Amino acid sequence: MKFYNGETNIVCSNLENSLKFYKDILGFEFIEEDGEAVRLKLCNQYYLLLPVAQQRIERNKYCEFPEVSLDLMVDNILEAEKYFKNLNVEFVKTLKDGEKWFIISDPDGLVLEVIQK
């Protein structure tokens, strides 16, 4: 059996907030509306924002519950940290001295790991 990567569904509670985060802050490219959903693209990967969630995730810490998280690779981790702080993006795990990664969350509490290439 051989599998191929398809699009990634991002279940959200508020399409407008999620679209602003993924498109305006993270730079995902708008592709098309698909009914109530919106298809986006980052590099060669497609994502579908599905506004069907009833509530936001309330988390105490990362990996408290089973989940899938996205990794975002950056050239400069310090610049990335400053960028997200200036935009008031929620940090789940801050950058520590000597580390090359931190974790942010989207408007619904889904996590994204930001990692130095």
N, CA, C and O atoms as CSV, one atom per row, in Angstrom:
chain,resi,resn,atom,element,x,y,z
A,1,MET,N,N,0.844,-1.171,0.000
A,1,MET,CA,C,0.000,0.000,0.000
A,1,MET,C,C,0.890,1.236,0.000
A,1,MET,O,O,1.822,1.335,0.799
A,2,LYS,N,N,0.606,2.165,-0.886
A,2,LYS,CA,C,1.385,3.398,-0.967
A,2,LYS,C,C,0.441,4.579,-0.745
A,2,LYS,O,O,-0.629,4.650,-1.350
A,3,PHE,N,N,0.845,5.501,0.126
A,3,PHE,CA,C,0.041,6.680,0.420
A,3,PHE,C,C,0.755,7.923,-0.089
A,3,PHE,O,O,1.981,7.952,-0.199
A,4,TYR,N,N,-0.033,8.950,-0.396
A,4,TYR,CA,C,0.503,10.217,-0.864
A,4,TYR,C,C,-0.091,11.328,-0.004
A,4,TYR,O,O,-1.233,11.242,0.448
A,5,ASN,N,N,0.701,12.365,0.209
A,5,ASN,CA,C,0.248,13.482,1.015
A,5,ASN,C,C,-0.842,14.251,0.286
A,5,ASN,O,O,-0.648,14.677,-0.853
A,6,GLY,N,N,-1.981,14.429,0.933
A,6,GLY,CA,C,-3.070,15.251,0.397
A,6,GLY,C,C,-3.075,16.581,1.122
A,6,GLY,O,O,-2.086,16.960,1.749
A,7,GLU,N,N,-4.199,17.294,1.036
A,7,GLU,CA,C,-4.265,18.552,1.761
A,7,GLU,C,C,-4.500,18.300,3.243
A,7,GLU,O,O,-5.033,17.261,3.633
A,8,THR,N,N,-4.101,19.248,4.047
A,8,THR,CA,C,-4.275,19.179,5.490
A,8,THR,C,C,-5.485,20.010,5.866
A,8,THR,O,O,-5.575,21.181,5.496
A,9,ASN,N,N,-6.414,19.418,6.598
A,9,ASN,CA,C,-7.591,20.144,7.052
A,9,ASN,C,C,-7.297,20.803,8.391
A,9,ASN,O,O,-6.778,20.162,9.305
A,10,ILE,N,N,-7.627,22.066,8.503
A,10,ILE,CA,C,-7.494,22.809,9.755
A,10,ILE,C,C,-8.903,23.171,10.191
A,10,ILE,O,O,-9.526,24.068,9.624
A,11,VAL,N,N,-9.399,22.470,11.199
A,11,VAL,CA,C,-10.748,22.709,11.695
A,11,VAL,C,C,-10.700,23.935,12.601
A,11,VAL,O,O,-9.935,23.977,13.565
A,12,CYS,N,N,-11.515,24.921,12.285
A,12,CYS,CA,C,-11.496,26.175,13.037
A,12,CYS,C,C,-12.912,26.558,13.461
A,12,CYS,O,O,-13.898,26.030,12.946
A,13,SER,N,N,-12.988,27.482,14.407
A,13,SER,CA,C,-14.298,27.920,14.893
A,13,SER,C,C,-14.735,29.240,14.275
A,13,SER,O,O,-15.921,29.569,14.287
A,14,ASN,N,N,-13.781,30.001,13.733
A,14,ASN,CA,C,-14.098,31.305,13.152
A,14,ASN,C,C,-13.238,31.490,11.914
A,14,ASN,O,O,-12.033,31.721,12.013
A,15,LEU,N,N,-13.855,31.390,10.762
A,15,LEU,CA,C,-13.112,31.439,9.506
A,15,LEU,C,C,-12.365,32.763,9.335
A,15,LEU,O,O,-11.220,32.770,8.882
A,16,GLU,N,N,-12.986,33.861,9.685
A,16,GLU,CA,C,-12.355,35.170,9.516
A,16,GLU,C,C,-11.073,35.279,10.348
A,16,GLU,O,O,-10.047,35.734,9.842
A,17,ASN,N,N,-11.125,34.868,11.612
A,17,ASN,CA,C,-9.937,34.917,12.469
A,17,ASN,C,C,-8.842,33.990,11.970
A,17,ASN,O,O,-7.670,34.367,11.942
A,18,SER,N,N,-9.219,32.776,11.576
A,18,SER,CA,C,-8.225,31.811,11.095
A,18,SER,C,C,-7.621,32.249,9.774
A,18,SER,O,O,-6.421,32.086,9.558
A,19,LEU,N,N,-8.431,32.800,8.893
A,19,LEU,CA,C,-7.929,33.265,7.603
A,19,LEU,C,C,-6.935,34.404,7.804
A,19,LEU,O,O,-5.902,34.456,7.137
A,20,LYS,N,N,-7.244,35.309,8.716
A,20,LYS,CA,C,-6.316,36.405,9.009
A,20,LYS,C,C,-4.990,35.842,9.522
A,20,LYS,O,O,-3.923,36.281,9.092
A,21,PHE,N,N,-5.050,34.877,10.433
A,21,PHE,CA,C,-3.828,34.297,10.994
A,21,PHE,C,C,-3.000,33.589,9.927
A,21,PHE,O,O,-1.819,33.890,9.753
A,22,TYR,N,N,-3.618,32.649,9.212
A,22,TYR,CA,C,-2.858,31.835,8.257
A,22,TYR,C,C,-2.436,32.617,7.016
A,22,TYR,O,O,-1.337,32.411,6.500
A,23,LYS,N,N,-3.290,33.501,6.540
A,23,LYS,CA,C,-2.972,34.248,5.322
A,23,LYS,C,C,-2.131,35.491,5.623
A,23,LYS,O,O,-1.070,35.685,5.030
A,24,ASP,N,N,-2.603,36.320,6.537
A,24,ASP,CA,C,-1.945,37.606,6.765
A,24,ASP,C,C,-0.703,37.512,7.646
A,24,ASP,O,O,0.275,38.221,7.408
A,25,ILE,N,N,-0.729,36.650,8.654
A,25,ILE,CA,C,0.423,36.545,9.553
A,25,ILE,C,C,1.436,35.518,9.062
A,25,ILE,O,O,2.636,35.792,9.033
A,26,LEU,N,N,0.953,34.326,8.671
A,26,LEU,CA,C,1.874,33.265,8.254
A,26,LEU,C,C,2.196,33.279,6.759
A,26,LEU,O,O,3.141,32.618,6.328
A,27,GLY,N,N,1.436,34.012,5.975
A,27,GLY,CA,C,1.744,34.126,4.556
A,27,GLY,C,C,1.240,32.999,3.679
A,27,GLY,O,O,1.731,32.822,2.564
A,28,PHE,N,N,0.258,32.222,4.164
A,28,PHE,CA,C,-0.339,31.203,3.317
A,28,PHE,C,C,-1.038,31.899,2.155
A,28,PHE,O,O,-1.620,32.970,2.329
A,29,GLU,N,N,-0.982,31.302,0.987
A,29,GLU,CA,C,-1.590,31.871,-0.214
A,29,GLU,C,C,-3.057,31.435,-0.329
A,29,GLU,O,O,-3.366,30.248,-0.219
A,30,PHE,N,N,-3.951,32.393,-0.550
A,30,PHE,CA,C,-5.357,32.082,-0.781
A,30,PHE,C,C,-5.486,31.425,-2.152
A,30,PHE,O,O,-4.983,31.951,-3.144
A,31,ILE,N,N,-6.166,30.267,-2.208
A,31,ILE,CA,C,-6.365,29.571,-3.476
A,31,ILE,C,C,-7.807,29.718,-3.949
A,31,ILE,O,O,-8.063,30.164,-5.068
A,32,GLU,N,N,-8.757,29.332,-3.074
A,32,GLU,CA,C,-10.164,29.416,-3.470
A,32,GLU,C,C,-11.072,29.171,-2.275
A,32,GLU,O,O,-10.664,28.613,-1.257
A,33,GLU,N,N,-12.312,29.608,-2.434
A,33,GLU,CA,C,-13.349,29.236,-1.488
A,33,GLU,C,C,-13.909,27.903,-1.944
A,33,GLU,O,O,-14.029,27.649,-3.143
A,34,ASP,N,N,-14.246,27.062,-0.997
A,34,ASP,CA,C,-14.803,25.743,-1.294
A,34,ASP,C,C,-16.028,25.574,-0.393
A,34,ASP,O,O,-15.943,24.987,0.685
A,35,GLY,N,N,-17.158,26.092,-0.849
A,35,GLY,CA,C,-18.349,26.103,-0.019
A,35,GLY,C,C,-18.117,27.061,1.141
A,35,GLY,O,O,-17.803,28.232,0.928
A,36,GLU,N,N,-18.269,26.569,2.365
A,36,GLU,CA,C,-18.029,27.380,3.562
A,36,GLU,C,C,-16.553,27.411,3.946
A,36,GLU,O,O,-16.160,28.188,4.817
A,37,ALA,N,N,-15.739,26.588,3.319
A,37,ALA,CA,C,-14.313,26.466,3.653
A,37,ALA,C,C,-13.455,27.325,2.720
A,37,ALA,O,O,-13.935,27.848,1.714
A,38,VAL,N,N,-12.177,27.458,3.078
A,38,VAL,CA,C,-11.219,28.201,2.258
A,38,VAL,C,C,-9.972,27.347,2.084
A,38,VAL,O,O,-9.433,26.808,3.051
A,39,ARG,N,N,-9.523,27.230,0.842
A,39,ARG,CA,C,-8.316,26.470,0.532
A,39,ARG,C,C,-7.135,27.441,0.457
A,39,ARG,O,O,-7.209,28.488,-0.186
A,40,LEU,N,N,-6.051,27.064,1.129
A,40,LEU,CA,C,-4.821,27.854,1.169
A,40,LEU,C,C,-3.643,26.995,0.738
A,40,LEU,O,O,-3.750,25.772,0.647
A,41,LYS,N,N,-2.528,27.645,0.476
A,41,LYS,CA,C,-1.327,26.910,0.077
A,41,LYS,C,C,-0.112,27.559,0.724
A,41,LYS,O,O,-0.013,28.785,0.783
A,42,LEU,N,N,0.810,26.736,1.209
A,42,LEU,CA,C,2.114,27.192,1.697
A,42,LEU,C,C,3.147,26.280,1.066
A,42,LEU,O,O,3.108,25.062,1.242
A,43,CYS,N,N,4.074,26.881,0.325
A,43,CYS,CA,C,5.031,26.117,-0.481
A,43,CYS,C,C,4.230,25.220,-1.408
A,43,CYS,O,O,3.426,25.728,-2.190
A,44,ASN,N,N,4.412,23.934,-1.354
A,44,ASN,CA,C,3.666,23.027,-2.230
A,44,ASN,C,C,2.599,22.238,-1.491
A,44,ASN,O,O,2.092,21.244,-2.012
A,45,GLN,N,N,2.251,22.668,-0.283
A,45,GLN,CA,C,1.261,21.953,0.522
A,45,GLN,C,C,-0.043,22.765,0.582
A,45,GLN,O,O,-0.032,23.983,0.763
A,46,TYR,N,N,-1.163,22.047,0.423
A,46,TYR,CA,C,-2.476,22.680,0.482
A,46,TYR,C,C,-3.133,22.435,1.833
A,46,TYR,O,O,-2.961,21.385,2.450
A,47,TYR,N,N,-3.891,23.432,2.273
A,47,TYR,CA,C,-4.599,23.388,3.544
A,47,TYR,C,C,-6.039,23.833,3.311
A,47,TYR,O,O,-6.307,24.689,2.468
A,48,LEU,N,N,-6.950,23.250,4.058
A,48,LEU,CA,C,-8.354,23.632,3.952
A,48,LEU,C,C,-8.828,24.091,5.324
A,48,LEU,O,O,-8.855,23.303,6.270
A,49,LEU,N,N,-9.205,25.372,5.436
A,49,LEU,CA,C,-9.771,25.888,6.671
A,49,LEU,C,C,-11.247,25.506,6.702
A,49,LEU,O,O,-12.031,25.946,5.861
A,50,LEU,N,N,-11.614,24.690,7.673
A,50,LEU,CA,C,-12.991,24.204,7.815
A,50,LEU,C,C,-13.626,24.834,9.060
A,50,LEU,O,O,-13.297,24.440,10.179
A,51,PRO,N,N,-14.516,25.792,8.886
A,51,PRO,CA,C,-15.097,26.491,10.038
A,51,PRO,C,C,-16.277,25.732,10.646
A,51,PRO,O,O,-17.421,26.176,10.556
A,52,VAL,N,N,-15.991,24.589,11.261
A,52,VAL,CA,C,-17.061,23.757,11.828
A,52,VAL,C,C,-16.881,23.480,13.321
A,52,VAL,O,O,-17.745,22.848,13.930
A,53,ALA,N,N,-15.793,23.931,13.918
A,53,ALA,CA,C,-15.553,23.671,15.346
A,53,ALA,C,C,-16.524,24.484,16.197
A,53,ALA,O,O,-16.917,25.593,15.833
A,54,GLN,N,N,-16.897,23.914,17.326
A,54,GLN,CA,C,-17.835,24.574,18.223
A,54,GLN,C,C,-17.158,25.482,19.247
A,54,GLN,O,O,-17.772,26.426,19.744
A,55,GLN,N,N,-15.892,25.196,19.562
A,55,GLN,CA,C,-15.190,26.002,20.560
A,55,GLN,C,C,-13.688,25.920,20.350
A,55,GLN,O,O,-13.191,25.052,19.632
A,56,ARG,N,N,-12.979,26.834,20.984
A,56,ARG,CA,C,-11.526,26.900,20.941
A,56,ARG,C,C,-10.951,25.871,21.906
A,56,ARG,O,O,-11.593,25.524,22.897
A,57,ILE,N,N,-9.744,25.380,21.624
A,57,ILE,CA,C,-9.041,24.475,22.534
A,57,ILE,C,C,-8.527,25.295,23.714
A,57,ILE,O,O,-7.869,26.318,23.523
A,58,GLU,N,N,-8.819,24.858,24.904
A,58,GLU,CA,C,-8.239,25.472,26.101
A,58,GLU,C,C,-7.164,24.516,26.595
A,58,GLU,O,O,-7.465,23.417,27.062
A,59,ARG,N,N,-5.937,24.932,26.492
A,59,ARG,CA,C,-4.823,24.046,26.821
A,59,ARG,C,C,-4.027,24.599,27.993
A,59,ARG,O,O,-3.939,25.811,28.189
A,60,ASN,N,N,-3.462,23.705,28.751
A,60,ASN,CA,C,-2.547,24.093,29.809
A,60,ASN,C,C,-1.104,24.007,29.336
A,60,ASN,O,O,-0.258,24.799,29.752
A,61,LYS,N,N,-0.827,23.039,28.461
A,61,LYS,CA,C,0.527,22.886,27.943
A,61,LYS,C,C,0.477,22.084,26.645
A,61,LYS,O,O,-0.516,21.426,26.333
A,62,TYR,N,N,1.563,22.159,25.912
A,62,TYR,CA,C,1.702,21.432,24.653
A,62,TYR,C,C,1.797,19.936,24.942
A,62,TYR,O,O,2.424,19.526,25.919
A,63,CYS,N,N,1.182,19.137,24.103
A,63,CYS,CA,C,1.190,17.675,24.181
A,63,CYS,C,C,0.389,17.140,25.367
A,63,CYS,O,O,0.589,15.998,25.782
A,64,GLU,N,N,-0.500,17.939,25.907
A,64,GLU,CA,C,-1.376,17.479,26.979
A,64,GLU,C,C,-2.408,16.490,26.422
A,64,GLU,O,O,-2.801,15.543,27.103
A,65,PHE,N,N,-2.836,16.719,25.190
A,65,PHE,CA,C,-3.799,15.862,24.509
A,65,PHE,C,C,-3.192,15.405,23.187
A,65,PHE,O,O,-2.293,16.068,22.669
A,66,PRO,N,N,-3.656,14.291,22.628
A,66,PRO,CA,C,-3.179,13.890,21.305
A,66,PRO,C,C,-3.497,14.995,20.291
A,66,PRO,O,O,-4.573,15.592,20.336
A,67,GLU,N,N,-2.577,15.257,19.397
A,67,GLU,CA,C,-2.787,16.294,18.399
A,67,GLU,C,C,-1.748,16.168,17.294
A,67,GLU,O,O,-0.748,15.463,17.435
A,68,VAL,N,N,-2.002,16.853,16.211
A,68,VAL,CA,C,-1.038,16.990,15.127
A,68,VAL,C,C,-0.656,18.458,15.095
A,68,VAL,O,O,-1.527,19.324,15.188
A,69,SER,N,N,0.611,18.750,14.968
A,69,SER,CA,C,1.020,20.152,14.886
A,69,SER,C,C,1.812,20.368,13.600
A,69,SER,O,O,2.427,19.447,13.063
A,70,LEU,N,N,1.779,21.597,13.129
A,70,LEU,CA,C,2.531,21.964,11.939
A,70,LEU,C,C,3.890,22.510,12.357
A,70,LEU,O,O,4.000,23.202,13.368
A,71,ASP,N,N,4.913,22.202,11.588
A,71,ASP,CA,C,6.237,22.782,11.778
A,71,ASP,C,C,6.432,23.866,10.724
A,71,ASP,O,O,6.176,23.646,9.540
A,72,LEU,N,N,6.883,25.025,11.160
A,72,LEU,CA,C,7.224,26.113,10.257
A,72,LEU,C,C,8.724,26.347,10.370
A,72,LEU,O,O,9.218,26.692,11.443
A,73,MET,N,N,9.438,26.164,9.293
A,73,MET,CA,C,10.887,26.343,9.286
A,73,MET,C,C,11.200,27.802,8.952
A,73,MET,O,O,10.581,28.393,8.067
A,74,VAL,N,N,12.164,28.370,9.669
A,74,VAL,CA,C,12.568,29.757,9.440
A,74,VAL,C,C,14.088,29.836,9.335
A,74,VAL,O,O,14.804,28.970,9.838
A,75,ASP,N,N,14.567,30.885,8.673
A,75,ASP,CA,C,16.001,31.086,8.546
A,75,ASP,C,C,16.597,31.676,9.817
A,75,ASP,O,O,17.742,31.380,10.159
A,76,ASN,N,N,15.831,32.510,10.523
A,76,ASN,CA,C,16.348,33.180,11.712
A,76,ASN,C,C,15.301,33.108,12.823
A,76,ASN,O,O,14.276,33.788,12.763
A,77,ILE,N,N,15.559,32.292,13.823
A,77,ILE,CA,C,14.589,32.054,14.897
A,77,ILE,C,C,14.362,33.312,15.739
A,77,ILE,O,O,13.248,33.538,16.210
A,78,LEU,N,N,15.387,34.127,15.934
A,78,LEU,CA,C,15.229,35.348,16.726
A,78,LEU,C,C,14.335,36.365,16.015
A,78,LEU,O,O,13.507,37.019,16.649
A,79,GLU,N,N,14.505,36.492,14.705
A,79,GLU,CA,C,13.640,37.379,13.924
A,79,GLU,C,C,12.198,36.868,13.939
A,79,GLU,O,O,11.259,37.659,14.030
A,80,ALA,N,N,12.024,35.556,13.849
A,80,ALA,CA,C,10.683,34.972,13.881
A,80,ALA,C,C,10.006,35.251,15.221
A,80,ALA,O,O,8.830,35.612,15.261
A,81,GLU,N,N,10.738,35.087,16.303
A,81,GLU,CA,C,10.175,35.353,17.630
A,81,GLU,C,C,9.724,36.813,17.740
A,81,GLU,O,O,8.625,37.093,18.218
A,82,LYS,N,N,10.565,37.721,17.304
A,82,LYS,CA,C,10.240,39.147,17.350
A,82,LYS,C,C,9.008,39.444,16.486
A,82,LYS,O,O,8.127,40.194,16.905
A,83,TYR,N,N,8.943,38.867,15.301
A,83,TYR,CA,C,7.819,39.048,14.383
A,83,TYR,C,C,6.503,38.650,15.049
A,83,TYR,O,O,5.537,39.413,15.022
A,84,PHE,N,N,6.465,37.463,15.643
A,84,PHE,CA,C,5.231,36.991,16.265
A,84,PHE,C,C,4.872,37.796,17.512
A,84,PHE,O,O,3.693,38.044,17.766
A,85,LYS,N,N,5.860,38.202,18.283
A,85,LYS,CA,C,5.584,39.030,19.461
A,85,LYS,C,C,4.985,40.368,19.051
A,85,LYS,O,O,4.045,40.847,19.685
A,86,ASN,N,N,5.522,40.974,17.991
A,86,ASN,CA,C,5.003,42.260,17.509
A,86,ASN,C,C,3.562,42.161,17.028
A,86,ASN,O,O,2.834,43.153,17.040
A,87,LEU,N,N,3.149,40.974,16.605
A,87,LEU,CA,C,1.777,40.761,16.130
A,87,LEU,C,C,0.866,40.198,17.215
A,87,LEU,O,O,-0.284,39.846,16.952
A,88,ASN,N,N,1.391,40.116,18.442
A,88,ASN,CA,C,0.619,39.606,19.588
A,88,ASN,C,C,0.100,38.188,19.380
A,88,ASN,O,O,-0.996,37.849,19.827
A,89,VAL,N,N,0.889,37.364,18.701
A,89,VAL,CA,C,0.548,35.946,18.528
A,89,VAL,C,C,0.790,35.248,19.866
A,89,VAL,O,O,1.761,35.544,20.563
A,90,GLU,N,N,-0.094,34.327,20.213
A,90,GLU,CA,C,0.022,33.612,21.483
A,90,GLU,C,C,1.163,32.596,21.435
A,90,GLU,O,O,1.241,31.779,20.517
A,91,PHE,N,N,2.043,32.657,22.431
A,91,PHE,CA,C,3.136,31.705,22.561
A,91,PHE,C,C,2.723,30.608,23.537
A,91,PHE,O,O,2.259,30.892,24.641
A,92,VAL,N,N,2.895,29.351,23.123
A,92,VAL,CA,C,2.639,28.201,23.987
A,92,VAL,C,C,3.930,27.827,24.705
A,92,VAL,O,O,3.913,27.443,25.875
A,93,LYS,N,N,5.052,27.944,23.991
A,93,LYS,CA,C,6.385,27.716,24.564
A,93,LYS,C,C,7.297,28.789,23.999
A,93,LYS,O,O,7.428,28.925,22.782
A,94,THR,N,N,7.919,29.543,24.873
A,94,THR,CA,C,8.790,30.625,24.431
A,94,THR,C,C,10.172,30.092,24.060
A,94,THR,O,O,10.539,28.969,24.404
A,95,LEU,N,N,10.910,30.910,23.364
A,95,LEU,CA,C,12.276,30.580,22.966
A,95,LEU,C,C,13.188,30.680,24.185
A,95,LEU,O,O,13.215,31.707,24.864
A,96,LYS,N,N,13.922,29.629,24.455
A,96,LYS,CA,C,14.881,29.597,25.566
A,96,LYS,C,C,16.292,29.760,25.022
A,96,LYS,O,O,16.549,29.431,23.864
A,97,ASP,N,N,17.207,30.262,25.842
A,97,ASP,CA,C,18.598,30.425,25.427
A,97,ASP,C,C,19.166,29.106,24.921
A,97,ASP,O,O,19.036,28.067,25.569
A,98,GLY,N,N,19.793,29.163,23.762
A,98,GLY,CA,C,20.433,27.987,23.191
A,98,GLY,C,C,19.500,27.101,22.377
A,98,GLY,O,O,19.971,26.222,21.655
A,99,GLU,N,N,18.196,27.308,22.476
A,99,GLU,CA,C,17.254,26.493,21.701
A,99,GLU,C,C,17.009,27.134,20.343
A,99,GLU,O,O,17.254,28.325,20.149
A,100,LYS,N,N,16.538,26.352,19.438
A,100,LYS,CA,C,16.276,26.819,18.080
A,100,LYS,C,C,14.814,26.602,17.694
A,100,LYS,O,O,14.508,26.399,16.519
A,101,TRP,N,N,13.898,26.644,18.690
A,101,TRP,CA,C,12.484,26.437,18.386
A,101,TRP,C,C,11.606,27.020,19.488
A,101,TRP,O,O,12.011,27.134,20.645
A,102,PHE,N,N,10.394,27.381,19.088
A,102,PHE,CA,C,9.370,27.799,20.034
A,102,PHE,C,C,8.020,27.390,19.451
A,102,PHE,O,O,7.938,26.946,18.306
A,103,ILE,N,N,6.970,27.543,20.242
A,103,ILE,CA,C,5.649,27.097,19.809
A,103,ILE,C,C,4.657,28.239,19.956
A,103,ILE,O,O,4.597,28.901,20.992
A,104,ILE,N,N,3.878,28.458,18.901
A,104,ILE,CA,C,2.806,29.443,18.921
A,104,ILE,C,C,1.477,28.718,18.712
A,104,ILE,O,O,1.450,27.525,18.411
A,105,SER,N,N,0.390,29.444,18.874
A,105,SER,CA,C,-0.906,28.834,18.574
A,105,SER,C,C,-1.707,29.747,17.672
A,105,SER,O,O,-1.519,30.964,17.655
A,106,ASP,N,N,-2.606,29.130,16.924
A,106,ASP,CA,C,-3.498,29.879,16.052
A,106,ASP,C,C,-4.684,30.384,16.885
A,106,ASP,O,O,-4.723,30.127,18.089
A,107,PRO,N,N,-5.636,31.080,16.298
A,107,PRO,CA,C,-6.756,31.629,17.072
A,107,PRO,C,C,-7.598,30.584,17.807
A,107,PRO,O,O,-8.301,30.922,18.759
A,108,ASP,N,N,-7.538,29.322,17.378
A,108,ASP,CA,C,-8.313,28.265,18.024
A,108,ASP,C,C,-7.484,27.434,18.990
A,108,ASP,O,O,-7.988,26.458,19.544
A,109,GLY,N,N,-6.235,27.795,19.202
A,109,GLY,CA,C,-5.387,27.062,20.136
A,109,GLY,C,C,-4.626,25.910,19.498
A,109,GLY,O,O,-3.980,25.142,20.212
A,110,LEU,N,N,-4.679,25.764,18.184
A,110,LEU,CA,C,-3.885,24.728,17.512
A,110,LEU,C,C,-2.429,25.188,17.478
A,110,LEU,O,O,-2.144,26.364,17.249
A,111,VAL,N,N,-1.519,24.252,17.708
A,111,VAL,CA,C,-0.115,24.631,17.845
A,111,VAL,C,C,0.663,24.529,16.549
A,111,VAL,O,O,0.383,23.701,15.682
A,112,LEU,N,N,1.661,25.415,16.454
A,112,LEU,CA,C,2.608,25.418,15.345
A,112,LEU,C,C,3.995,25.567,15.954
A,112,LEU,O,O,4.245,26.479,16.742
A,113,GLU,N,N,4.889,24.667,15.583
A,113,GLU,CA,C,6.271,24.750,16.049
A,113,GLU,C,C,7.064,25.568,15.033
A,113,GLU,O,O,7.044,25.287,13.835
A,114,VAL,N,N,7.747,26.563,15.526
A,114,VAL,CA,C,8.591,27.397,14.683
A,114,VAL,C,C,10.029,26.976,14.963
A,114,VAL,O,O,10.502,27.049,16.097
A,115,ILE,N,N,10.723,26.530,13.900
A,115,ILE,CA,C,12.026,25.884,14.060
A,115,ILE,C,C,13.051,26.532,13.142
A,115,ILE,O,O,12.774,26.796,11.972
A,116,GLN,N,N,14.236,26.786,13.681
A,116,GLN,CA,C,15.354,27.301,12.879
A,116,GLN,C,C,15.804,26.218,11.911
A,116,GLN,O,O,16.015,25.072,12.307
A,117,LYS,N,N,15.952,26.587,10.627
A,117,LYS,CA,C,16.441,25.636,9.625
A,117,LYS,C,C,17.874,25.248,9.916
A,117,LYS,O,O,18.460,24.455,9.180
